[in-house]
């Protein structure tokens, strides 16, 4: 099964903060096909683009904070176009009321219209709190129902879906056609923390199969809890995921 694998660089954020380009070199040597950014560590778009070309890494997407996306949309678009990135991902939002979520959806659509007009695509990445039901509606469903697919798609985080008690494979099917990026993470069932892919309790094979069926473009590895050096863990996760793909 030919699905490219990227690393969400938040997984190795301490290393990236110390030496961004050295970290990219290590990620490339591991055999990742690409990266998903979580900040640029003072480098400009041309510098990063040149480094990625040198290393043979592609861009799966970039996590950009909500305020930048909503308030500096044109600036974000310009940088991402220069970088050569297609997918702009809002990684986090949280509001206490449905009205505030609805207001956020309107603002996301406004940004999404601009982003789509520039030939790029806006995505929203979930955690577990968006799977809570408020006033009889699941927040994440309400968000994707409120904003058309032409202006907002999903980067479903399968770990956080399962953490919230939602079957990730079923939820992926629900939003089929709107999931170009999927976060693949595994769960240590005893601690309910993320762990190396293949070393936890989640149905990674089933998630990967569903991603393939749904036309997902990138599998994005992410890990947030560690018992050893993050660079070691994400290499183990990659190797395990590659074995799973090879068996499909």
N, C-alpha and C positions, 0 to 999 in steps of 0.2 A: 504494500500500500504506500503510495507516494504522497505523503503529506509533509511539508517542510516543518521544521521545529525551530522555534526561536526561544531565547531566554529573556524573561522579564528582568531587566537589570536591577530592579529593586532588590532582587534576591541576593545580590552581591554589592549592595550599596556602599558598605564601608570600604571595600576594595576600590570601587569606582571613585569614591571621594578622595582616596589617597592618590590614585593614578588611573585616570579614566582610560587612556589609550592602552596602558599595559593590561588592564582588565579585559578590554576588548580583544587584545591579542590572545589572552589565555582562553577566552570563550571561543574564539575561532579555532584554536588548537584542539579544543575538546571535540569539535565536530558539529557544533551548532550551525544551522543554515542561516540564522539571522538573529536579530535582537529586537526587543521592544524597550524603548527608552523610558526612564523615570527621572528625567533631568539631564542636563547637558554639561554640567560641571565646568562652566566657564568657556567651553569651546564654541566656536561659531559653526554655522551650517556647512560652510565649505571645508573647514578642517575635518569635521566629522565625516562628511561625504567622501573625502579623499582617503581617510583612514579605513572606512568600510570597504572601499574599492580595493585598497591594498590587501585587505584581509579576506576578501571574498565573502563578506557578510552582507546580507540584505536587511531591509527594514520591514519588520512586521507591523509596527505602529509605535505610537508614543503616548504615554500617560502625561497629560498636561492638566494642571489643577483647574478646578471649576471657575475660579475668579478670572484667570487668564482667558479661558475659552469664552466666557460670557462678556467680559469687559474689554478685552484686547483682541477681539476676534480677527481683525485684519492683520495685526502684528503676528499672531499665531499662524495664520494662513501663509503669510509671506515667508516665515522661517521654515515651515514644513514643506512648502513648495521648493524652496532652495535646497533643502535637505534631500528631497525626493521621497518623502513619506506620504502615504495615501491616507492612513487611518489615524485620526485624532481621537484620543480616548479620554473621556472624563472619568477619573478613577474613583471618585468619592463624592457623595453628597448626603446630607442628613438634615431632616427638618422634623419638628415636633408635630406639625399638623398637615392634614390633607390639603388645605388651601395653599400652604407654602410649597408642598410638592407640586401642586397644579401650576403655581406661579413659576416654579423651576422648569416644568415641562414647557411652558410658553417661551421662556428665555432660551432653553435648549433648542427649540424649534427655530427661533430667530437666528441663533448662531448657526444651526444646521443648514438653514437656507443659504447663508453666505458661504459656508464651507462647501456645500454641494455645488454652488455656482462656480466655485474655484476648481472644481474637479476632484475634490477630496471628500472624505466621508467621516461623519461624527458618530462615535460609539459611546455607549455607557457601560461601565464595568461595575458589577454588583459586589456587595458584601452580603452579610446575612440579614441586616436590619431592613433591607428593602423587601424581604419576603414576608414581613409582618403584615397582617391584615388590619387596616384602619377603616372604620366606617363601612365595613363589608366589602372592601376591595384590597387586593394585594398591591402594595405600592409599585413594585417593579412592573407588574402587568399593566397597571394604570398608566405608568410612564410610557411604555411602548405602545399602548393603545392610543394615548393622547397625541403622540408625535408620529407622523407617517414614516414609513420605512425609507422613503427618499431623503429624509432629513435626520433620521436617527436609527442606528442599528445597535446590536448587543455584542459586548464581549462578555459572555457568560463565564463566571468563575465557578467551576464545578465543585471545588472544595467548599466554598461558602454556601452554595445551594444545598449540598448535603449537610453541612453544619446546621443549616436552618430547618432541616427535616424534609427537604424537597428532593425527590428523585431527580438527579441531574439529567439522566438520559431522557426521561419523560419531558422535562422542562426544555431541553434542547429541541425535542420534536415539536413542542408547542410553538417555538419561535424559529422554526425551520425557514431558511431563506433570509434570516436576519442576523446570522451569527458567523461573520467572516473570520473572527478570531475567537478562540476558545482557550481559557486558562486551564491547563491541566496540572492539577496538584493532587497529592495523596494525603491521607489522614492517618495519623497514629491514633488508633481507636482508644487506647488507654488514656491518652492525654487530650485527645481531640485537637491536637496541634498538627500543622502541616509537617510532612516528612518527605524523604526522597521518593520520587515516583517509583512504584513497584515494591516499596517496602511498607506500605500501609494497607488500609482496609477497603479503599474505594475500587469500584469496578472500572479500572483504567482501560481495559480492553474494550468494554462496552461503550465507554465514553468516546474512545477514538473511532470505533466503528460508526457510531452515530454522527460524529463530526464529519467523517468521510461521506456518509449518506446525505448529510445536510449541505454539502458543498462548502464546508469550512475551508478557508485558504491557509490558515496557520494554526498549528498547535503551539501554544505559548507556555513554556515551563515556568512555574513560579514556586518558590519556597520561602516561608516566613519564619519558621522555627528550626533551630539547628542543634545537633549534638556534636558536631564537628565543624571544621572550617567550611563556610558557605561554598567556596569554589570547589571543594571536594564533593560536597553534597549534590551540587547541580550537575556535576559530571556523572555521578552515579545515576541520578535521575534521567539524564540524557541517554546513557547506555541502556538502562532498563526500558525506557520508552522506545528506543530503536529496536530492541529485541521484540517488544510487543508488536510494533509495526511490521517487522519482518515475518512474524507468524500469522499475519492476517491475509 
